[in-house]
Amino acid sequence: MSIHTSRVSPERATPNPSSLPDQPTRSSAARGPLLPRLDVQKLKRHLPECRRIRIEINGVLAGAPVVVPDAVSEFAIGWAFVHRFFLNSDHITRVSSTASYVSLMIDSGVDLDRARYEAIGWVPRQDLEVQATSERSSRPPRAVTVMTEMDAISTCHRSFERFELDGARAGYQHVALVTADDILCIARDVVSEAAAAKVFGWALPNNVDCTASMLVVRGILDVLMVESAARAGIPIVASDAVPTAAAIDAAEASCTTILGLARSHRRGLFVDGGHLGGDMVASSVNNDLNDIEPDS
């Protein structure tokens, strides 16, 4: 390896004071450091707490995810639904829980061993039998309009306002179940997938009619969230971000509408399942998504 050097004249070797970064003055040093030192002990009670929740299904440990420990039973039910341990809430025969443990008794006819192996990643997740690719038509299935496009936009706006009041600025991820007229349920966690599980775990046992509702998500939409929304009967999923490619495939297979970039002037329908009335200008979706910048 060679090192290249060059002679520098004395004039060039002497730095120009005007080119040097500003040095802290005595008065600025007296004001204290630029970044304040926080009293962590006082702040701890306001910071998010995460806890590992043991979920047992029919007496066998199915998973132990780490989540914010509120609505623990709802989270466990939603988690089991997302990972396809049951198809509807009628299959749940008993729920018992503590602060860090939930036991579900399920009579669903599902291969619980297979579902457990899929949930922990030991075996690949089987494709949903929603609609085989070879049987898909270029014409989407006929869908029922559940709200107007303006309703969807305004409801998203109200939901994200609620998210801001409930800790979104601190980094919490929120998911809401809404209709054109009302916000039915809001859940939060450190990841949106866990918040969505809490929403599913609330809606399913309470027999909420989800066929005229929309799932509003803060964060990127993944395939599990879109699949689970479709299985729960939720026809529309909206997000302030973009969906993954697999989420779009799942939405197309299940005729689920995806409204992406809901808070941006670039918002549009990434998948149009026919559930929104009116014309939405979605030309922005065809733009290069690499150039997307958040609104100021």
C-alpha positions in Angstrom: 0.0 0.0 0.0 1.4 3.4 -0.9 0.7 6.7 0.8 0.5 9.8 -1.4 1.7 13.1 0.0 2.2 16.6 -1.4 4.0 19.7 -0.2 1.8 22.5 1.1 3.0 26.0 1.2 3.1 27.8 4.6 0.4 30.1 3.4 -2.0 27.3 2.7 -0.9 25.4 5.8 -2.1 28.3 8.0 -5.9 27.9 8.5 -8.1 30.9 7.8 -9.9 31.8 11.0 -13.1 32.6 9.1 -13.3 29.0 7.8 -13.1 27.5 11.3 -16.3 26.3 13.0 -17.7 28.7 15.6 -16.2 28.1 19.0 -18.4 28.2 22.1 -18.1 31.5 23.9 -18.1 32.0 27.6 -21.7 33.3 27.5 -23.0 30.2 25.5 -21.1 27.9 27.9 -22.8 29.5 30.8 -26.2 28.7 29.3 -25.5 25.0 29.6 -25.1 22.2 27.1 -26.9 22.2 23.8 -28.6 18.8 24.6 -30.3 18.9 28.0 -29.6 16.0 30.4 -32.8 14.3 31.3 -33.7 13.0 34.7 -34.5 9.4 33.6 -35.6 8.3 37.0 -38.5 10.8 36.9 -39.3 10.0 33.3 -39.4 6.2 33.6 -43.1 6.2 34.7 -44.0 8.0 31.4 -41.9 5.8 29.1 -43.4 2.9 27.2 -43.2 -0.4 29.1 -42.8 -3.6 27.1 -43.4 -7.1 28.5 -43.1 -10.6 27.2 -46.6 -12.2 27.0 -46.8 -16.0 27.1 -49.7 -17.2 25.0 -50.8 -20.8 25.5 -53.4 -22.4 23.2 -55.0 -25.6 24.4 -52.4 -25.9 27.1 -49.4 -25.6 24.7 -47.1 -22.6 24.5 -47.8 -21.0 21.1 -45.7 -17.8 21.3 -44.2 -15.2 23.7 -44.2 -11.9 21.9 -43.0 -8.7 23.5 -45.7 -5.9 23.6 -46.9 -3.0 25.6 -48.9 -4.8 28.4 -52.3 -3.1 28.0 -55.3 -5.0 26.6 -53.3 -8.3 27.1 -56.3 -10.6 26.5 -57.4 -8.7 23.4 -53.8 -8.9 22.1 -53.6 -12.6 22.6 -56.9 -13.2 20.8 -55.9 -11.0 18.0 -52.4 -12.6 17.8 -54.0 -16.0 17.6 -56.4 -14.8 14.9 -53.6 -13.2 12.8 -51.6 -16.5 13.0 -54.7 -18.4 12.0 -55.2 -20.5 15.1 -59.0 -20.0 14.6 -61.3 -18.6 12.0 -64.0 -16.8 14.0 -64.5 -16.0 17.7 -67.1 -18.8 18.1 -64.1 -21.2 18.1 -62.8 -19.7 21.4 -64.3 -21.5 24.3 -62.3 -20.0 27.2 -59.9 -17.2 27.9 -58.0 -16.7 31.1 -55.2 -14.2 31.7 -52.8 -12.5 34.1 -50.5 -9.5 33.5 -48.1 -11.6 31.5 -49.9 -14.8 30.5 -52.9 -15.6 28.5 -54.5 -19.1 28.0 -56.9 -19.7 25.1 -59.0 -22.8 24.7 -59.8 -23.2 21.0 -62.0 -25.6 19.1 -61.5 -24.6 15.5 -60.5 -27.8 13.6 -57.3 -26.0 12.6 -54.0 -27.9 12.6 -52.8 -26.1 15.8 -49.3 -27.6 15.5 -48.9 -26.3 12.0 -50.2 -22.9 13.0 -47.8 -22.8 15.9 -44.8 -23.7 13.7 -45.8 -21.1 11.2 -46.2 -18.4 14.0 -42.6 -19.0 15.2 -41.2 -19.4 11.7 -40.2 -23.0 11.8 -42.2 -23.8 8.6 -43.3 -21.6 5.7 -46.6 -19.9 6.0 -49.2 -21.6 3.8 -51.0 -19.5 1.2 -54.5 -18.4 2.1 -57.3 -20.1 0.2 -58.8 -16.8 -0.7 -58.7 -17.1 -4.5 -56.2 -19.2 -6.5 -54.0 -17.1 -8.8 -55.1 -19.2 -11.8 -58.8 -18.5 -11.0 -58.4 -14.7 -10.7 -60.2 -12.7 -13.3 -59.0 -9.4 -14.8 -62.3 -8.0 -13.6 -62.4 -7.6 -9.8 -65.2 -9.1 -7.8 -68.2 -6.9 -7.4 -67.9 -5.0 -4.1 -70.3 -3.0 -2.0 -69.6 0.7 -1.4 -69.3 1.2 2.3 -68.3 4.9 2.4 -67.4 7.8 0.0 -63.8 8.7 -0.7 -64.3 12.0 1.1 -65.6 10.0 4.2 -62.4 7.9 4.0 -60.1 10.9 3.9 -61.9 12.8 6.7 -62.1 9.7 8.9 -58.4 9.1 8.4 -57.7 12.7 9.3 -59.7 12.4 12.6 -58.0 9.1 13.4 -54.5 10.5 13.1 -55.5 13.5 15.2 -56.5 11.1 17.9 -53.2 9.2 17.4 -51.3 12.4 18.0 -53.1 13.0 21.3 -52.4 9.4 22.4 -48.7 9.4 22.1 -47.9 9.2 18.4 -45.3 12.0 18.8 -43.5 9.9 21.3 -43.2 7.1 18.8 -46.3 4.9 19.6 -47.8 3.1 16.6 -51.6 3.2 16.4 -54.3 1.3 14.7 -58.0 2.2 14.7 -61.2 0.6 13.5 -63.5 3.2 12.1 -66.7 3.8 10.1 -67.7 6.7 8.1 -69.3 8.3 11.2 -67.4 7.0 14.2 -64.1 5.8 15.6 -64.9 2.4 17.1 -61.6 1.4 18.7 -58.0 2.6 19.0 -55.1 0.5 20.1 -51.4 1.4 20.4 -48.1 -0.4 20.8 -44.5 0.0 19.9 -45.2 -1.8 16.6 -48.3 -1.4 14.4 -48.7 -5.2 14.0 -49.3 -5.6 17.8 -51.7 -2.7 17.8 -53.7 -4.3 15.0 -53.8 -7.5 16.9 -55.4 -5.7 19.8 -58.0 -4.2 17.5 -58.9 -7.6 16.0 -58.9 -9.1 19.5 -61.5 -6.5 20.6 -63.7 -6.6 17.5 -64.1 -10.3 17.0 -65.3 -11.4 20.5 -67.6 -8.4 20.6 -69.2 -9.5 17.3 -68.6 -6.0 15.7 -69.9 -5.8 12.2 -66.8 -5.0 10.3 -68.3 -5.1 6.8 -68.8 -1.3 6.7 -65.5 -0.4 8.5 -62.0 0.7 7.7 -58.7 -0.2 9.5 -56.5 2.9 9.9 -52.9 2.1 10.5 -49.9 4.3 11.4 -47.0 2.7 9.6 -46.3 0.4 6.6 -48.9 -2.2 5.8 -47.6 -5.7 5.7 -49.2 -8.9 4.3 -50.3 -10.3 7.7 -52.3 -7.1 8.5 -54.0 -7.1 5.1 -54.8 -10.8 5.2 -56.2 -10.5 8.8 -58.3 -7.5 7.9 -59.8 -9.4 5.0 -60.5 -12.5 7.1 -62.2 -10.3 9.7 -64.4 -8.8 7.1 -62.8 -5.3 7.0 -63.0 -4.2 3.4 -60.7 -1.1 3.5 -57.3 -0.6 5.0 -55.7 2.8 5.1 -52.2 4.0 6.1 -50.1 7.1 6.2 -47.4 5.0 4.6 -47.2 2.6 1.7 -48.0 -1.2 1.6 -45.5 -3.9 0.9 -45.6 -5.7 -2.4 -46.9 -8.8 -0.7 -49.6 -6.8 1.0 -50.8 -5.6 -2.4 -50.9 -9.2 -3.6 -53.0 -10.2 -0.6 -55.4 -7.2 -1.1 -55.9 -8.1 -4.8 -56.6 -11.7 -3.9 -59.1 -10.8 -1.2 -60.7 -7.7 -3.0 -59.5 -5.4 -0.2 -59.1 -1.7 -0.8 -55.8 -0.1 0.2 -55.6 3.6 0.7 -52.0 4.6 1.0 -50.1 7.8 2.0 -53.4 8.9 3.5 -52.0 12.1 5.1 -50.0 13.1 2.1 -51.0 15.1 -1.0 -49.8 11.9 -2.9 -52.5 9.8 -1.3 -54.2 7.3 -3.6 -55.7 3.8 -3.9 -52.9 1.2 -4.3 -55.6 -1.4 -4.6 -59.2 -0.5 -5.6 -61.6 -3.1 -4.3 -64.6 -1.1 -5.2 -65.6 -0.1 -1.6 -65.2 3.6 -1.9 -67.7 5.7 -3.8 -66.6 8.7 -6.0 -63.5 9.4 -8.0 -60.2 9.6 -6.2 -57.3 11.0 -8.1 -54.6 8.4 -7.7 -52.2 9.4 -10.3 -49.6 10.2 -7.6 -49.4 6.5 -6.9 -47.9 6.0 -10.3 -45.0 8.4 -9.4 -41.7 7.2 -8.3 -42.2 6.3 -4.7 -38.5 6.8 -4.0 -39.1 10.5 -4.3 -41.8 10.6 -1.6 -41.1 13.1 1.1 -43.2 13.6 4.3 -45.3 16.7 4.4 -43.9 19.5 6.5 
